[in-house]
Amino acid sequence: MRNWSVVRRNRFLLITTLVLIVLAVLWIARDALFPYLFALVLAYLMLPGVNWLDQKLRQVFKRLRFTAARPIAILLVYLLTVGLLISFFSLVVPVISQQFNVLWGNRQQLIIGARELIDSTLVWYRGNVPQDVQMQVDDLLRQAAGTVGRALQTGVTRTLSVVTGTLSFVLGMVVVPFWLFYVLYDQAKMMRGVLKMLPSRHRVDFFNVLRIIDDVLGAYLRGQLLLCLFIGLMATAGMTLLGVQFAAVLGLIAGAFEILPFIGPIIGLIPAVIVAAIQSPLLGVWTLLLFLGIQQVENLFLAPRISGKAVQLHPALIMVVLVLGNEVAGLVGMLLAVPLTAILRDLFKYLYLRFQDQPVGPKEAMARLGRTPLQIGM
C-alpha cells in the first residue's frame, strides 16, 4: 500500500465501491434474476450452434458482403429450438399425459397395492432377519427418510419462493427471449469490452480461467442432458418390453431425476420398481435389474465419453455438496453444486500454480491441468 500512488488508490476505491454496490443490488433483487439466469444457461447452450452457423453463413455469403449472418444464425437456432419443443409437445406429451391420467385415475388401487406389497415385505423381513440387524436397519431407514424428506421439502420450498416470489419473475419471462437475442448477438462485443478493462498482463490468465469454466460447465451440462435423454428413453423402452404399466411416465421421472448426480438415479428407479412390483413381484425384480443394467451401461460407457474428466468428484464429496447446495438455494443449488465445486477445484489448482514463489507460466499451468488455453483474438 505504501507504493501506491494517489491515482491508483482512488481507482481501487472506486472499483471496490462499484463492485460492492453491484453485488448489493444483485442480492436485493435476487428473486427477480431467475429468468435471466435461465436465459444465460440457454445462451450458453445455444452459443456454439449460433457461432457455427454464423461462421458458415459468412463463408457462403462472403462475396456478397452479407452483413446479417449472425441475426439469421440466431433466428435459425431459435426456430430449431422451437421446432424441437413443438415436436416434443405434439408427439411425446400426449402419450405421457394419457398415461398420467390413467395413473392418476388408478391412484387408489396403486396405493392399496403398494400397502399390500409393503406389508408382505415387512412380514418376510420380520420373520427372516435377525432382531439385532432389524434394529440397526430401522434406525438407518428412519434417519435417511427424515433427512431426504427435509431436504426435498426445503428444496421445493426454496425453489418455489425463488422462482415465483415476485412480479418481476413474470415480467422477466416476457423479456427473456429479446434479452437472449441481444446476448447472443453482442457476445463478441461484450467480450472485447471486458478485455479492454483488463491490463494486458492479466488477459492470458483471464482467458485461461474462462477455458477452465467452459470445459467443466460445458461438459457437465452437455453430459447431464444427454444422460437424462438416454436414461429416459432406455427406461421407457425397457419397461414397455417388460410390460410395466405407465412406462412413459415412469421413464420421464427416471430421466428427470438423472439431472441430480449420484442420488438422482436411485430416486428415479423407486417409482418404477414399486409400480412394477404391484403388478407382479417378479416384474418388480426384472425392473430393478433393468435399471441396474442401464446404470452400468451409463457408468462404464456413456459417462466417461460424454463428460470426460472435466467433472471428477468422489461420491462422498458429491453427497456433501448436494446437501450444501440444497441448503443454500434449494433444487437450483443442488443442480449447480457439483459443477461449481469442480470449477472451484480446477481454478484453485490453476491459481495456486500461478501464485507460487516461482510462478508457473499460464501455458504450463494449463498443461498441468490437462487443458488447452483459449486463443486470444482482439
N, C-alpha and C positions, 0 to 999 in steps of 0.2 A: 504493500500500500504506500510505502514511503516514496517509491519510484514513480508513482502515478502522477501525471500532470493533472491540472485542474480540469482540462477538457476531457481527459479520459475518465476521471472520477465522475464528472457531471453526466457523461454519456452512459456510464454504468448505472448511475442512479436513475436516469431517465428510462433506460431499457428495463431495469428491475421493476420500477414503478408500473410501467406499462404492462409487463408480464403479470404482475400481481393483480392489476385491475382486470385484465382479460380473464385470468383464472377465476377471480371472484364472480365476475358476471356469468361465466360458463357454469359455475357451481350453483348460483342462484337460479339460473334458467335451465338446469339440467333436465327437468321433467319435460321440457319442450324440445329437447335436442334429439330425441329418439328418431323421429323421421329423417333427420339429416344424417345421423349416424347410419341408419339403414340405407340411405341413398349413397353414402360413402362406400359401404360394402358393395352395393350394386355397381358403383362406378369402378371399384377395384376389380370386380369380376368381369365387367364389360370392357374395361380399358384395353386388354390385349387384343380382343376382336376388333375394336374400333381402330387401334393403331395399325393392325394388319390390313384391314380394308382401306384405311386412309393411304397407306403406302402403295397398295395395288392400284387404287384409283388414280393416284398421282402418276404412276408409271404408265398406265393405259392412256391417260389424257394429257401426258406431258407436252406433246407437240401442240395441243390445242390451248395450252396455257389455262388449263381448268383450275379454278380457284375455290371451288365449292366441294372439294373432295371430302374434307373432314365432316362437314354437316351431313353430307349424303351417307358417309360411313356410319355416323351416329344414328341416323334415321333407319338405315338398314338393320343395324343391331337392335334398335327399338322394335322394328317390325318382326324380326326373328324371335325376339323375346316374347312379344305379344302373341305371335303365331304358336309358339310352344305352349304358352299358357292357355290359349284357346283350345288347342288340341288336347291338353290335359283335362280341361274342364268339360269338354264335349265327349271325350272317349272314356276317360278313367273315372271321373267324378260320378257319372250316372251309375256305374256299376257299384262303386263304393257306397253311394247314397242308398241304392236299393238294398244292399246287404246290411247297411247300418239300420235302416228302417225295420228290416226283418229281425235283426239282432235286438233292437230296442223293443219291438213288439213281443219278443220271446224272453224278455229280461227276467220275468218271474220264474219261468221254467229253468232258466240258466242259474238263477240264484239258488233255487231248490236243489238243482243238480250239483252245484258247487258245494252246498252244505252237506249233501249226502256223500260226496267224494271226500270231503274233509273229515267227516265223521268216520267213514270206513277206514281212511288212512290213519286216523288217530287210534282207532281200535287195534289195528295191526301194530302201530307204533307202541302203544301202551303194553301190549301183550308180548312183544318180542324184543324190545330194547331194555337193557338193564336200567334199574331205577336211578343209579348214580349218573349214568350218561344222560338220562332223560332230564334230570335237574339241570345239568350243565347246558344242554341244548336249549331247554326252555328259557333259561336266563339269557343266553346269547340271542335267541329269537326275539325276546321282549325288548332287549336293548337295541337290536337292529331295527325292529319295527318302529320303536319310538324315535330313533334317530332319523330314519328315512321319512317317516310321517311328518316330523317337524321340518325337515329340510324341504320337502315338497310343498308344505303349507307356506313356509316362509318364502320359498322361491316364487310360487304362483302369486302370493300377495304382493311381494315387492315388484314383480314384473308388471302386474296389472296396474299398480299405482304409478309406476314409471311411464307405462305406455299410454294410459288413458286418463291421467290425472288432470290434465289441463285442456282448455280450449285450443291452446297453441298446437297441440298434437294434431287436431283435425285440420287446422289451417296449414300446418307443416306438410301433411299428406297431400294436400291440394297443390302446394307449391313445389313439392319434391321433383316431379317429372321435369319441370322447367329448370330448376336449380341443378338437377343432374345433367341436363344438356349442357349448361354453361361450364360445369366442372369438367366434363369430357372434352368440350370444345377448347377450353383455355388451359388445359393441363400443362402444355409446354410453356405457355407464358407464365403460369404460376410458378413452375419450377425455376425458370430463369429469374423471376423476381426474387425468389428465396435465395438463389445463389448470389445475386448481386449484393444482398445484405450480409453475406458471409465474407470474411477475409479469405484471400486466395489460398493461404496456407492451410485453411481448415476445409476446403472444398473436397479434397480427396477423402478425408475421413467422413464427411457428410454423406458422400455417395456410397461409401462402404457401409455405413450404418443403414442407409436405405436398402442396399443389397441384402443385408442380413435380415431386415424386417420383411422384405419382399419374399425372400426364399422361404422363411419359416411360415409366414402368414399365407402365402400363396399355396404352398404345399399342404398346409392344414385345411384351408377352405376347400381347395380342389379335391383333396383326398376324402374329407368327410362327406362332401356332397356326392361324390362318386360311390363311396361305400354305402351311403344311405340308399341310393338308387339300386345298387347291387343287392343289398340285403332285402329291400322291399320286393324287388322282382323275384329273386330266388325263393324267398319265403312264401310269397303268394303262389308261385308256380308249384313249389314242393307241396304245400298244404292242399292245393287243388288236386294234385295227383293222388295224395293220400286220402282225399275225401273229407277233409276238415271243413266244417261249415264256416261261412263268413271269412273265407280265405283272403279276399281282397282287403277287408277292413283290418284283419289281424296282420297282414303283410304291411299295410300302411303304418300301423302302430309300430311294428318292429323296425321299419325303415326310418321312421321319425325319431325313435329313441336312439338310433345308431349315431346321431349327431353328438350325443354325450359319450365321450371316450370311456372305455373300461366298464362303467356301470350301465351304460345305455343298452348294450346287447343283453345283459342279464334281465333288465326290466322289460325289454321288448319281447322276450320269449315267454314270460309268465302268462299273459292273457291267452296266447295261442295254446300253450300246454294245458291250461285249465279248460278251455273250450273243447279241445280235442279229448281230454280225459273224461269230460262229461258225456261225450258221445260213446267213448269206449276207453277203458284203462289202457288197453294195448295200443290204441291210436294215440293216446297221450304219450306213451313211451316212444312210439315212432316219431311223433312230432318233436319231442325233446332231442332225439337222435338227429333229426333233420337239422334243427337249429345248431346243434353242436358241430355237425358236419360243415354247415355253411360258415360257422365261425372259424373252423380250422382252415378252410379254403381262403377265407379273408386274411387270417393271421399269417399263413405260410406263403401265399402267392400274391394277394392283391395289395395289402397294406405296405409291404416293403417296396413294391414297384410304384404305387401311387404316391405315397407320402415320402418315400425315400428315407434319408437320415435326417431330414430337417427337424422333425419333432420326435425326439427320443427321450422319453422320461420314464423313470421307473414307476410301475403300477402303484406302489405305496405313495410316492410323491404325487401322482395323479389324483389319488383319493383325497389327499390333504388339500391340494389346490382347488379341487372341485368344491369341497366344503367351504373354503375361504371365499371362493367366487360366489357361492350361493349366499353367504352371509353379507357380502358387500353389495351385490347387485342382482340377486335372485337368479332366475334362469339365464338371463343375459350374462351375468357374471360367470355362471357355470360353463357357458359356451365359449367365453373368451379366456377363461383361466388357463387352460392348457397352452394355447399358442402364445399368450403373453408371458407365461413362465419360460417357455422355450426361447422366446425372443430375448428376455432379460438375461437368460443364461449365456447366450451367444454374444450379446452386447457386452456383458461383463468380461468374457474371455478376450474379446477384441480390445476393449478399452484398457484392460489390465496389461496386455502386451504393449499397447501404445504408451502407457504412462509409467513404464518401468524406469529405473535409474538409467539404464541404457535401452531406450525405447526401440522396439521392433518397427521397421518401416511398414506403411499401410499395406503394400503388396504382400510382404512376408506374413503379416498378421492375418490377412485374408487367406493366404495359402495354408497356414496352420489350422484355420477353421474349415478348410476344405471348400472354400468358396472362391468364385471368380469376381474380381472387382467390376463395378459398373464403369462403363466408358463415359468420360465427361465430355459433353459437347455443348459449347456455348455459342 
